[in-house]
Amino acid sequence: MNALKEFISSFLLIISWFIFAISAYLLYWAIIMPMLGAIPFLISLVIGLLCFYCSRKLDAKKKDN
């Protein structure tokens, strides 16, 4: 069970950094075309932060055990 938590934590961390990269790319387009890029940028940023938070939360639980 502990290995599953480690896998999920690592997976969420990798996904969060991938989503951050996508949001940075979308930020570039949001500067050029604000109305077309702002909403997807905000959505991907929120999803990335959520994945990052969940990864850290699972990491903290792993260290407590």
PQR file of N, CA, C, O and H, with PARSE charges and radii, in Angstrom:
ATOM      1  N   MET A   1       0.825  -1.191   0.000 -0.4000 1.5000
ATOM      2  CA  MET A   1       0.000   0.000   0.000 -0.0000 2.0000
ATOM      3  C   MET A   1       0.872   1.259   0.000  0.5500 1.7000
ATOM      4  O   MET A   1       0.527   2.269  -0.614 -0.5500 1.4000
ATOM      5  N   ASN A   2       2.012   1.180   0.701 -0.4000 1.5000
ATOM      6  CA  ASN A   2       2.914   2.325   0.766 -0.0000 2.0000
ATOM      7  C   ASN A   2       3.520   2.622  -0.598  0.5500 1.7000
ATOM      8  O   ASN A   2       3.725   3.784  -0.952 -0.5500 1.4000
ATOM      9  H   ASN A   2       2.293   0.360   1.200  0.4000 1.0000
ATOM     10  N   ALA A   3       3.808   1.570  -1.367 -0.4000 1.5000
ATOM     11  CA  ALA A   3       4.365   1.757  -2.713 -0.0000 2.0000
ATOM     12  C   ALA A   3       3.352   2.432  -3.624  0.5500 1.7000
ATOM     13  O   ALA A   3       3.719   3.226  -4.489 -0.5500 1.4000
ATOM     14  H   ALA A   3       3.642   0.627  -1.080  0.4000 1.0000
ATOM     15  N   LEU A   4       2.079   2.115  -3.429 -0.4000 1.5000
ATOM     16  CA  LEU A   4       1.033   2.752  -4.226 -0.0000 2.0000
ATOM     17  C   LEU A   4       0.954   4.244  -3.926  0.5500 1.7000
ATOM     18  O   LEU A   4       0.793   5.055  -4.838 -0.5500 1.4000
ATOM     19  H   LEU A   4       1.780   1.470  -2.726  0.4000 1.0000
ATOM     20  N   LYS A   5       1.069   4.608  -2.644 -0.4000 1.5000
ATOM     21  CA  LYS A   5       1.059   6.032  -2.277 -0.0000 2.0000
ATOM     22  C   LYS A   5       2.258   6.751  -2.867  0.5500 1.7000
ATOM     23  O   LYS A   5       2.133   7.881  -3.339 -0.5500 1.4000
ATOM     24  H   LYS A   5       1.200   3.948  -1.904  0.4000 1.0000
ATOM     25  N   GLU A   6       3.410   6.112  -2.846 -0.4000 1.5000
ATOM     26  CA  GLU A   6       4.606   6.719  -3.438 -0.0000 2.0000
ATOM     27  C   GLU A   6       4.436   6.901  -4.939  0.5500 1.7000
ATOM     28  O   GLU A   6       4.805   7.939  -5.489 -0.5500 1.4000
ATOM     29  H   GLU A   6       3.511   5.194  -2.463  0.4000 1.0000
ATOM     30  N   PHE A   7       3.876   5.887  -5.603 -0.4000 1.5000
ATOM     31  CA  PHE A   7       3.654   5.975  -7.038 -0.0000 2.0000
ATOM     32  C   PHE A   7       2.681   7.096  -7.371  0.5500 1.7000
ATOM     33  O   PHE A   7       2.934   7.889  -8.278 -0.5500 1.4000
ATOM     34  H   PHE A   7       3.577   5.045  -5.155  0.4000 1.0000
ATOM     35  N   ILE A   8       1.568   7.166  -6.644 -0.4000 1.5000
ATOM     36  CA  ILE A   8       0.575   8.210  -6.900 -0.0000 2.0000
ATOM     37  C   ILE A   8       1.161   9.588  -6.634  0.5500 1.7000
ATOM     38  O   ILE A   8       0.920  10.525  -7.395 -0.5500 1.4000
ATOM     39  H   ILE A   8       1.362   6.522  -5.908  0.4000 1.0000
ATOM     40  N   SER A   9       1.928   9.716  -5.559 -0.4000 1.5000
ATOM     41  CA  SER A   9       2.557  10.993  -5.239 -0.0000 2.0000
ATOM     42  C   SER A   9       3.515  11.424  -6.341  0.5500 1.7000
ATOM     43  O   SER A   9       3.489  12.577  -6.770 -0.5500 1.4000
ATOM     44  H   SER A   9       2.124   8.955  -4.941  0.4000 1.0000
ATOM     45  N   SER A  10       4.355  10.511  -6.800 -0.4000 1.5000
ATOM     46  CA  SER A  10       5.294  10.825  -7.878 -0.0000 2.0000
ATOM     47  C   SER A  10       4.568  11.131  -9.180  0.5500 1.7000
ATOM     48  O   SER A  10       4.936  12.058  -9.901 -0.5500 1.4000
ATOM     49  H   SER A  10       4.376   9.574  -6.452  0.4000 1.0000
ATOM     50  N   PHE A  11       3.547  10.358  -9.473 -0.4000 1.5000
ATOM     51  CA  PHE A  11       2.773  10.575 -10.690 -0.0000 2.0000
ATOM     52  C   PHE A  11       2.118  11.953 -10.679  0.5500 1.7000
ATOM     53  O   PHE A  11       2.161  12.671 -11.678 -0.5500 1.4000
ATOM     54  H   PHE A  11       3.248   9.605  -8.887  0.4000 1.0000
ATOM     55  N   LEU A  12       1.512  12.321  -9.548 -0.4000 1.5000
ATOM     56  CA  LEU A  12       0.869  13.626  -9.451 -0.0000 2.0000
ATOM     57  C   LEU A  12       1.887  14.759  -9.539  0.5500 1.7000
ATOM     58  O   LEU A  12       1.594  15.812 -10.106 -0.5500 1.4000
ATOM     59  H   LEU A  12       1.478  11.737  -8.737  0.4000 1.0000
ATOM     60  N   LEU A  13       3.073  14.553  -8.986 -0.4000 1.5000
ATOM     61  CA  LEU A  13       4.112  15.577  -9.077 -0.0000 2.0000
ATOM     62  C   LEU A  13       4.537  15.779 -10.529  0.5500 1.7000
ATOM     63  O   LEU A  13       4.669  16.915 -10.985 -0.5500 1.4000
ATOM     64  H   LEU A  13       3.311  13.698  -8.525  0.4000 1.0000
ATOM     65  N   ILE A  14       4.751  14.681 -11.258 -0.4000 1.5000
ATOM     66  CA  ILE A  14       5.141  14.791 -12.670 -0.0000 2.0000
ATOM     67  C   ILE A  14       4.026  15.439 -13.479  0.5500 1.7000
ATOM     68  O   ILE A  14       4.291  16.295 -14.322 -0.5500 1.4000
ATOM     69  H   ILE A  14       4.644  13.758 -10.888  0.4000 1.0000
ATOM     70  N   ILE A  15       2.792  15.042 -13.234 -0.4000 1.5000
ATOM     71  CA  ILE A  15       1.661  15.631 -13.950 -0.0000 2.0000
ATOM     72  C   ILE A  15       1.538  17.114 -13.637  0.5500 1.7000
ATOM     73  O   ILE A  15       1.247  17.913 -14.527 -0.5500 1.4000
ATOM     74  H   ILE A  15       2.576  14.346 -12.549  0.4000 1.0000
ATOM     75  N   SER A  16       1.758  17.492 -12.371 -0.4000 1.5000
ATOM     76  CA  SER A  16       1.637  18.911 -12.026 -0.0000 2.0000
ATOM     77  C   SER A  16       2.682  19.743 -12.751  0.5500 1.7000
ATOM     78  O   SER A  16       2.373  20.834 -13.230 -0.5500 1.4000
ATOM     79  H   SER A  16       1.994  16.843 -11.648  0.4000 1.0000
ATOM     80  N   TRP A  17       3.932  19.241 -12.843 -0.4000 1.5000
ATOM     81  CA  TRP A  17       4.960  20.002 -13.570 -0.0000 2.0000
ATOM     82  C   TRP A  17       4.646  20.051 -15.056  0.5500 1.7000
ATOM     83  O   TRP A  17       4.908  21.062 -15.708 -0.5500 1.4000
ATOM     84  H   TRP A  17       4.183  18.355 -12.454  0.4000 1.0000
ATOM     85  N   PHE A  18       4.094  18.984 -15.600 -0.4000 1.5000
ATOM     86  CA  PHE A  18       3.690  18.986 -17.002 -0.0000 2.0000
ATOM     87  C   PHE A  18       2.587  20.018 -17.243  0.5500 1.7000
ATOM     88  O   PHE A  18       2.610  20.747 -18.234 -0.5500 1.4000
ATOM     89  H   PHE A  18       3.881  18.162 -15.071  0.4000 1.0000
ATOM     90  N   ILE A  19       1.633  20.068 -16.332 -0.4000 1.5000
ATOM     91  CA  ILE A  19       0.539  21.031 -16.468 -0.0000 2.0000
ATOM     92  C   ILE A  19       1.049  22.454 -16.271  0.5500 1.7000
ATOM     93  O   ILE A  19       0.558  23.377 -16.921 -0.5500 1.4000
ATOM     94  H   ILE A  19       1.614  19.475 -15.526  0.4000 1.0000
ATOM     95  N   PHE A  20       2.036  22.650 -15.376 -0.4000 1.5000
ATOM     96  CA  PHE A  20       2.640  23.975 -15.230 -0.0000 2.0000
ATOM     97  C   PHE A  20       3.314  24.407 -16.531  0.5500 1.7000
ATOM     98  O   PHE A  20       3.246  25.576 -16.912 -0.5500 1.4000
ATOM     99  H   PHE A  20       2.435  21.900 -14.848  0.4000 1.0000
ATOM    100  N   ALA A  21       3.963  23.463 -17.209 -0.4000 1.5000
ATOM    101  CA  ALA A  21       4.593  23.792 -18.493 -0.0000 2.0000
ATOM    102  C   ALA A  21       3.540  24.189 -19.525  0.5500 1.7000
ATOM    103  O   ALA A  21       3.740  25.123 -20.301 -0.5500 1.4000
ATOM    104  H   ALA A  21       4.019  22.513 -16.900  0.4000 1.0000
ATOM    105  N   ILE A  22       2.428  23.477 -19.525 -0.4000 1.5000
ATOM    106  CA  ILE A  22       1.339  23.827 -20.437 -0.0000 2.0000
ATOM    107  C   ILE A  22       0.784  25.207 -20.090  0.5500 1.7000
ATOM    108  O   ILE A  22       0.508  26.010 -20.982 -0.5500 1.4000
ATOM    109  H   ILE A  22       2.266  22.719 -18.894  0.4000 1.0000
ATOM    110  N   SER A  23       0.621  25.481 -18.801 -0.4000 1.5000
ATOM    111  CA  SER A  23       0.081  26.786 -18.414 -0.0000 2.0000
ATOM    112  C   SER A  23       1.052  27.913 -18.769  0.5500 1.7000
ATOM    113  O   SER A  23       0.615  29.012 -19.113 -0.5500 1.4000
ATOM    114  H   SER A  23       0.845  24.829 -18.077  0.4000 1.0000
ATOM    115  N   ALA A  24       2.362  27.660 -18.691 -0.4000 1.5000
ATOM    116  CA  ALA A  24       3.337  28.677 -19.109 -0.0000 2.0000
ATOM    117  C   ALA A  24       3.222  28.928 -20.609  0.5500 1.7000
ATOM    118  O   ALA A  24       3.304  30.071 -21.057 -0.5500 1.4000
ATOM    119  H   ALA A  24       2.717  26.768 -18.412  0.4000 1.0000
ATOM    120  N   TYR A  25       3.033  27.870 -21.379 -0.4000 1.5000
ATOM    121  CA  TYR A  25       2.838  28.018 -22.819 -0.0000 2.0000
ATOM    122  C   TYR A  25       1.560  28.802 -23.106  0.5500 1.7000
ATOM    123  O   TYR A  25       1.534  29.675 -23.974 -0.5500 1.4000
ATOM    124  H   TYR A  25       2.966  26.941 -21.015  0.4000 1.0000
ATOM    125  N   LEU A  26       0.503  28.478 -22.367 -0.4000 1.5000
ATOM    126  CA  LEU A  26      -0.752  29.194 -22.553 -0.0000 2.0000
ATOM    127  C   LEU A  26      -0.647  30.647 -22.093  0.5500 1.7000
ATOM    128  O   LEU A  26      -1.320  31.520 -22.641 -0.5500 1.4000
ATOM    129  H   LEU A  26       0.524  27.769 -21.662  0.4000 1.0000
ATOM    130  N   LEU A  27       0.192  30.909 -21.094 -0.4000 1.5000
ATOM    131  CA  LEU A  27       0.402  32.296 -20.652 -0.0000 2.0000
ATOM    132  C   LEU A  27       1.015  33.110 -21.781  0.5500 1.7000
ATOM    133  O   LEU A  27       0.662  34.272 -21.978 -0.5500 1.4000
ATOM    134  H   LEU A  27       0.739  30.200 -20.649  0.4000 1.0000
ATOM    135  N   TYR A  28       1.935  32.499 -22.523 -0.4000 1.5000
ATOM    136  CA  TYR A  28       2.525  33.158 -23.677 -0.0000 2.0000
ATOM    137  C   TYR A  28       1.433  33.568 -24.668  0.5500 1.7000
ATOM    138  O   TYR A  28       1.429  34.684 -25.187 -0.5500 1.4000
ATOM    139  H   TYR A  28       2.222  31.554 -22.363  0.4000 1.0000
ATOM    140  N   TRP A  29       0.502  32.630 -24.918 -0.4000 1.5000
ATOM    141  CA  TRP A  29      -0.584  32.956 -25.832 -0.0000 2.0000
ATOM    142  C   TRP A  29      -1.576  33.916 -25.202  0.5500 1.7000
ATOM    143  O   TRP A  29      -2.235  34.675 -25.912 -0.5500 1.4000
ATOM    144  H   TRP A  29       0.505  31.723 -24.496  0.4000 1.0000
ATOM    145  N   ALA A  30      -1.692  33.896 -23.888 -0.4000 1.5000
ATOM    146  CA  ALA A  30      -2.603  34.825 -23.219 -0.0000 2.0000
ATOM    147  C   ALA A  30      -2.097  36.257 -23.325  0.5500 1.7000
ATOM    148  O   ALA A  30      -2.887  37.200 -23.334 -0.5500 1.4000
ATOM    149  H   ALA A  30      -1.156  33.279 -23.311  0.4000 1.0000
ATOM    150  N   ILE A  31      -0.779  36.418 -23.406 -0.4000 1.5000
ATOM    151  CA  ILE A  31      -0.230  37.759 -23.574 -0.0000 2.0000
ATOM    152  C   ILE A  31      -0.510  38.254 -24.993  0.5500 1.7000
ATOM    153  O   ILE A  31      -0.817  39.428 -25.201 -0.5500 1.4000
ATOM    154  H   ILE A  31      -0.137  35.651 -23.400  0.4000 1.0000
ATOM    155  N   ILE A  32      -0.400  37.349 -25.961 -0.4000 1.5000
ATOM    156  CA  ILE A  32      -0.625  37.726 -27.361 -0.0000 2.0000
ATOM    157  C   ILE A  32      -2.128  37.826 -27.661  0.5500 1.7000
ATOM    158  O   ILE A  32      -2.587  38.803 -28.253 -0.5500 1.4000
ATOM    159  H   ILE A  32      -0.150  36.395 -25.792  0.4000 1.0000
ATOM    160  N   MET A  33      -2.871  36.822 -27.253 -0.4000 1.5000
ATOM    161  CA  MET A  33      -4.323  36.796 -27.511 -0.0000 2.0000
ATOM    162  C   MET A  33      -5.057  36.564 -26.189  0.5500 1.7000
ATOM    163  O   MET A  33      -5.401  35.427 -25.868 -0.5500 1.4000
ATOM    164  H   MET A  33      -2.498  36.029 -26.772  0.4000 1.0000
ATOM    165  N   PRO A  34      -5.297  37.619 -25.428 -0.5600 1.5000
ATOM    166  CA  PRO A  34      -5.827  37.452 -24.063  0.2800 2.0000
ATOM    167  C   PRO A  34      -7.154  36.698 -23.969  0.5500 1.7000
ATOM    168  O   PRO A  34      -7.317  35.866 -23.077 -0.5500 1.4000
ATOM    169  N   MET A  35      -8.086  36.960 -24.847 -0.4000 1.5000
ATOM    170  CA  MET A  35      -9.394  36.329 -24.689 -0.0000 2.0000
ATOM    171  C   MET A  35      -9.371  34.839 -25.057  0.5500 1.7000
ATOM    172  O   MET A  35     -10.162  34.057 -24.530 -0.5500 1.4000
ATOM    173  H   MET A  35      -7.953  37.636 -25.572  0.4000 1.0000
ATOM    174  N   LEU A  36      -8.479  34.455 -25.947 -0.4000 1.5000
ATOM    175  CA  LEU A  36      -8.429  33.050 -26.358 -0.0000 2.0000
ATOM    176  C   LEU A  36      -7.619  32.179 -25.394  0.5500 1.7000
ATOM    177  O   LEU A  36      -7.864  30.977 -25.296 -0.5500 1.4000
ATOM    178  H   LEU A  36      -7.836  35.090 -26.375  0.4000 1.0000
ATOM    179  N   GLY A  37      -6.658  32.774 -24.684 -0.4000 1.5000
ATOM    180  CA  GLY A  37      -5.771  31.979 -23.859 -0.0000 2.0000
ATOM    181  C   GLY A  37      -6.002  32.068 -22.367  0.5500 1.7000
ATOM    182  O   GLY A  37      -5.491  31.232 -21.622 -0.5500 1.4000
ATOM    183  H   GLY A  37      -6.458  33.750 -24.764  0.4000 1.0000
ATOM    184  N   ALA A  38      -6.765  33.064 -21.899 -0.4000 1.5000
ATOM    185  CA  ALA A  38      -6.898  33.285 -20.455 -0.0000 2.0000
ATOM    186  C   ALA A  38      -7.638  32.147 -19.755  0.5500 1.7000
ATOM    187  O   ALA A  38      -7.189  31.667 -18.714 -0.5500 1.4000
ATOM    188  H   ALA A  38      -7.181  33.743 -22.504  0.4000 1.0000
ATOM    189  N   ILE A  39      -8.749  31.718 -20.308 -0.4000 1.5000
ATOM    190  CA  ILE A  39      -9.550  30.685 -19.640 -0.0000 2.0000
ATOM    191  C   ILE A  39      -8.825  29.342 -19.600  0.5500 1.7000
ATOM    192  O   ILE A  39      -8.759  28.744 -18.526 -0.5500 1.4000
ATOM    193  H   ILE A  39      -9.114  32.108 -21.153  0.4000 1.0000
ATOM    194  N   PRO A  40      -8.271  28.828 -20.714 -0.5600 1.5000
ATOM    195  CA  PRO A  40      -7.506  27.574 -20.616  0.2800 2.0000
ATOM    196  C   PRO A  40      -6.286  27.698 -19.698  0.5500 1.7000
ATOM    197  O   PRO A  40      -5.929  26.741 -19.011 -0.5500 1.4000
ATOM    198  N   PHE A  41      -5.646  28.872 -19.682 -0.4000 1.5000
ATOM    199  CA  PHE A  41      -4.513  29.090 -18.780 -0.0000 2.0000
ATOM    200  C   PHE A  41      -4.940  28.948 -17.329  0.5500 1.7000
ATOM    201  O   PHE A  41      -4.285  28.250 -16.555 -0.5500 1.4000
ATOM    202  H   PHE A  41      -5.936  29.650 -20.240  0.4000 1.0000
ATOM    203  N   LEU A  42      -6.024  29.600 -16.956 -0.4000 1.5000
ATOM    204  CA  LEU A  42      -6.490  29.522 -15.576 -0.0000 2.0000
ATOM    205  C   LEU A  42      -6.926  28.115 -15.200  0.5500 1.7000
ATOM    206  O   LEU A  42      -6.659  27.656 -14.089 -0.5500 1.4000
ATOM    207  H   LEU A  42      -6.555  30.167 -17.586  0.4000 1.0000
ATOM    208  N   ILE A  43      -7.589  27.434 -16.114 -0.4000 1.5000
ATOM    209  CA  ILE A  43      -8.023  26.055 -15.839 -0.0000 2.0000
ATOM    210  C   ILE A  43      -6.813  25.146 -15.634  0.5500 1.7000
ATOM    211  O   ILE A  43      -6.776  24.369 -14.680 -0.5500 1.4000
ATOM    212  H   ILE A  43      -7.806  27.806 -17.016  0.4000 1.0000
ATOM    213  N   SER A  44      -5.826  25.237 -16.521 -0.4000 1.5000
ATOM    214  CA  SER A  44      -4.653  24.373 -16.389 -0.0000 2.0000
ATOM    215  C   SER A  44      -3.830  24.744 -15.157  0.5500 1.7000
ATOM    216  O   SER A  44      -3.236  23.868 -14.528 -0.5500 1.4000
ATOM    217  H   SER A  44      -5.855  25.868 -17.296  0.4000 1.0000
ATOM    218  N   LEU A  45      -3.788  26.015 -14.809 -0.4000 1.5000
ATOM    219  CA  LEU A  45      -3.066  26.435 -13.611 -0.0000 2.0000
ATOM    220  C   LEU A  45      -3.715  25.866 -12.356  0.5500 1.7000
ATOM    221  O   LEU A  45      -3.025  25.368 -11.466 -0.5500 1.4000
ATOM    222  H   LEU A  45      -4.270  26.727 -15.320  0.4000 1.0000
ATOM    223  N   VAL A  46      -5.034  25.938 -12.285 -0.4000 1.5000
ATOM    224  CA  VAL A  46      -5.751  25.401 -11.121 -0.0000 2.0000
ATOM    225  C   VAL A  46      -5.581  23.886 -11.026  0.5500 1.7000
ATOM    226  O   VAL A  46      -5.361  23.360  -9.935 -0.5500 1.4000
ATOM    227  H   VAL A  46      -5.594  26.342 -13.008  0.4000 1.0000
ATOM    228  N   ILE A  47      -5.678  23.181 -12.147 -0.4000 1.5000
ATOM    229  CA  ILE A  47      -5.500  21.725 -12.137 -0.0000 2.0000
ATOM    230  C   ILE A  47      -4.071  21.371 -11.731  0.5500 1.7000
ATOM    231  O   ILE A  47      -3.859  20.434 -10.962 -0.5500 1.4000
ATOM    232  H   ILE A  47      -5.857  23.608 -13.033  0.4000 1.0000
ATOM    233  N   GLY A  48      -3.091  22.115 -12.244 -0.4000 1.5000
ATOM    234  CA  GLY A  48      -1.698  21.867 -11.873 -0.0000 2.0000
ATOM    235  C   GLY A  48      -1.452  22.088 -10.392  0.5500 1.7000
ATOM    236  O   GLY A  48      -0.773  21.289  -9.746 -0.5500 1.4000
ATOM    237  H   GLY A  48      -3.263  22.877 -12.869  0.4000 1.0000
ATOM    238  N   LEU A  49      -2.000  23.170  -9.850 -0.4000 1.5000
ATOM    239  CA  LEU A  49      -1.845  23.433  -8.419 -0.0000 2.0000
ATOM    240  C   LEU A  49      -2.535  22.364  -7.582  0.5500 1.7000
ATOM    241  O   LEU A  49      -2.026  21.970  -6.533 -0.5500 1.4000
ATOM    242  H   LEU A  49      -2.551  23.819 -10.375  0.4000 1.0000
ATOM    243  N   LEU A  50      -3.683  21.896  -8.037 -0.4000 1.5000
ATOM    244  CA  LEU A  50      -4.394  20.845  -7.317 -0.0000 2.0000
ATOM    245  C   LEU A  50      -3.591  19.543  -7.301  0.5500 1.7000
ATOM    246  O   LEU A  50      -3.490  18.890  -6.262 -0.5500 1.4000
ATOM    247  H   LEU A  50      -4.097  22.216  -8.889  0.4000 1.0000
ATOM    248  N   CYS A  51      -3.027  19.170  -8.433 -0.4000 1.5000
ATOM    249  CA  CYS A  51      -2.192  17.964  -8.494 -0.0000 2.0000
ATOM    250  C   CYS A  51      -0.957  18.118  -7.614  0.5500 1.7000
ATOM    251  O   CYS A  51      -0.568  17.182  -6.916 -0.5500 1.4000
ATOM    252  H   CYS A  51      -3.109  19.700  -9.276  0.4000 1.0000
ATOM    253  N   PHE A  52      -0.339  19.301  -7.646 -0.4000 1.5000
ATOM    254  CA  PHE A  52       0.842  19.561  -6.827 -0.0000 2.0000
ATOM    255  C   PHE A  52       0.498  19.465  -5.342  0.5500 1.7000
ATOM    256  O   PHE A  52       1.249  18.880  -4.563 -0.5500 1.4000
ATOM    257  H   PHE A  52      -0.655  20.062  -8.212  0.4000 1.0000
ATOM    258  N   TYR A  53      -0.638  20.041  -4.955 -0.4000 1.5000
ATOM    259  CA  TYR A  53      -1.078  19.997  -3.566 -0.0000 2.0000
ATOM    260  C   TYR A  53      -1.359  18.558  -3.122  0.5500 1.7000
ATOM    261  O   TYR A  53      -0.956  18.149  -2.033 -0.5500 1.4000
ATOM    262  H   TYR A  53      -1.248  20.517  -5.588  0.4000 1.0000
ATOM    263  N   CYS A  54      -2.045  17.802  -3.965 -0.4000 1.5000
ATOM    264  CA  CYS A  54      -2.345  16.402  -3.627 -0.0000 2.0000
ATOM    265  C   CYS A  54      -1.060  15.584  -3.505  0.5500 1.7000
ATOM    266  O   CYS A  54      -0.952  14.725  -2.630 -0.5500 1.4000
ATOM    267  H   CYS A  54      -2.372  18.134  -4.850  0.4000 1.0000
ATOM    268  N   SER A  55      -0.089  15.847  -4.377 -0.4000 1.5000
ATOM    269  CA  SER A  55       1.187  15.140  -4.313 -0.0000 2.0000
ATOM    270  C   SER A  55       1.894  15.431  -2.991  0.5500 1.7000
ATOM    271  O   SER A  55       2.400  14.517  -2.341 -0.5500 1.4000
ATOM    272  H   SER A  55      -0.177  16.545  -5.088  0.4000 1.0000
ATOM    273  N   ARG A  56       1.928  16.690  -2.599 -0.4000 1.5000
ATOM    274  CA  ARG A  56       2.582  17.069  -1.341 -0.0000 2.0000
ATOM    275  C   ARG A  56       1.844  16.491  -0.142  0.5500 1.7000
ATOM    276  O   ARG A  56       2.469  16.070   0.832 -0.5500 1.4000
ATOM    277  H   ARG A  56       1.517  17.432  -3.127  0.4000 1.0000
ATOM    278  N   LYS A  57       0.508  16.469  -0.211 -0.4000 1.5000
ATOM    279  CA  LYS A  57      -0.280  15.930   0.884 -0.0000 2.0000
ATOM    280  C   LYS A  57      -0.005  14.435   1.048  0.5500 1.7000
ATOM    281  O   LYS A  57       0.152  13.948   2.168 -0.5500 1.4000
ATOM    282  H   LYS A  57       0.001  16.811  -1.002  0.4000 1.0000
ATOM    283  N   LEU A  58       0.053  13.712  -0.069 -0.4000 1.5000
ATOM    284  CA  LEU A  58       0.361  12.280   0.000 -0.0000 2.0000
ATOM    285  C   LEU A  58       1.794  12.061   0.501  0.5500 1.7000
ATOM    286  O   LEU A  58       2.062  11.113   1.239 -0.5500 1.4000
ATOM    287  H   LEU A  58      -0.074  14.108  -0.979  0.4000 1.0000
ATOM    288  N   ASP A  59       2.705  12.943   0.093 -0.4000 1.5000
ATOM    289  CA  ASP A  59       4.092  12.861   0.552 -0.0000 2.0000
ATOM    290  C   ASP A  59       4.180  13.059   2.069  0.5500 1.7000
ATOM    291  O   ASP A  59       4.933  12.361   2.748 -0.5500 1.4000
ATOM    292  H   ASP A  59       2.486  13.713  -0.507  0.4000 1.0000
ATOM    293  N   ALA A  60       3.416  14.006   2.587 -0.4000 1.5000
ATOM    294  CA  ALA A  60       3.421  14.269   4.026 -0.0000 2.0000
ATOM    295  C   ALA A  60       2.862  13.086   4.801  0.5500 1.7000
ATOM    296  O   ALA A  60       3.370  12.740   5.867 -0.5500 1.4000
ATOM    297  H   ALA A  60       2.805  14.574   2.035  0.4000 1.0000
ATOM    298  N   LYS A  61       1.804  12.459   4.260 -0.4000 1.5000
ATOM    299  CA  LYS A  61       1.235  11.287   4.918 -0.0000 2.0000
ATOM    300  C   LYS A  61       2.226  10.131   4.922  0.5500 1.7000
ATOM    301  O   LYS A  61       2.288   9.360   5.879 -0.5500 1.4000
ATOM    302  H   LYS A  61       1.391  12.740   3.394  0.4000 1.0000
ATOM    303  N   LYS A  62       3.004  10.014   3.843 -0.4000 1.5000
ATOM    304  CA  LYS A  62       3.998   8.939   3.756 -0.0000 2.0000
ATOM    305  C   LYS A  62       5.071   9.124   4.818  0.5500 1.7000
ATOM    306  O   LYS A  62       5.513   8.150   5.426 -0.5500 1.4000
ATOM    307  H   LYS A  62       2.954  10.640   3.065  0.4000 1.0000
ATOM    308  N   LYS A  63       5.493  10.360   5.049 -0.4000 1.5000
ATOM    309  CA  LYS A  63       6.543  10.631   6.025 -0.0000 2.0000
ATOM    310  C   LYS A  63       6.056  10.446   7.453  0.5500 1.7000
ATOM    311  O   LYS A  63       6.852  10.147   8.343 -0.5500 1.4000
ATOM    312  H   LYS A  63       5.133  11.152   4.555  0.4000 1.0000
ATOM    313  N   ASP A  64       4.739  10.621   7.687 -0.4000 1.5000
ATOM    314  CA  ASP A  64       4.184  10.422   9.012 -0.0000 2.0000
ATOM    315  C   ASP A  64       4.165   8.970   9.417  0.5500 1.7000
ATOM    316  O   ASP A  64       4.266   8.662  10.605 -0.5500 1.4000
ATOM    317  H   ASP A  64       4.093  10.863   6.964  0.4000 1.0000
ATOM    318  N   ASN A  65       4.038   8.061   8.454 -0.4000 1.5000
ATOM    319  CA  ASN A  65       3.959   6.619   8.764 -0.0000 2.0000
ATOM    320  C   ASN A  65       5.287   6.039   9.075  0.5500 1.7000
ATOM    321  O   ASN A  65       5.389   4.844   9.354 -0.5500 1.4000
ATOM    322  H   ASN A  65       3.956   8.311   7.490  0.4000 1.0000
TER
END
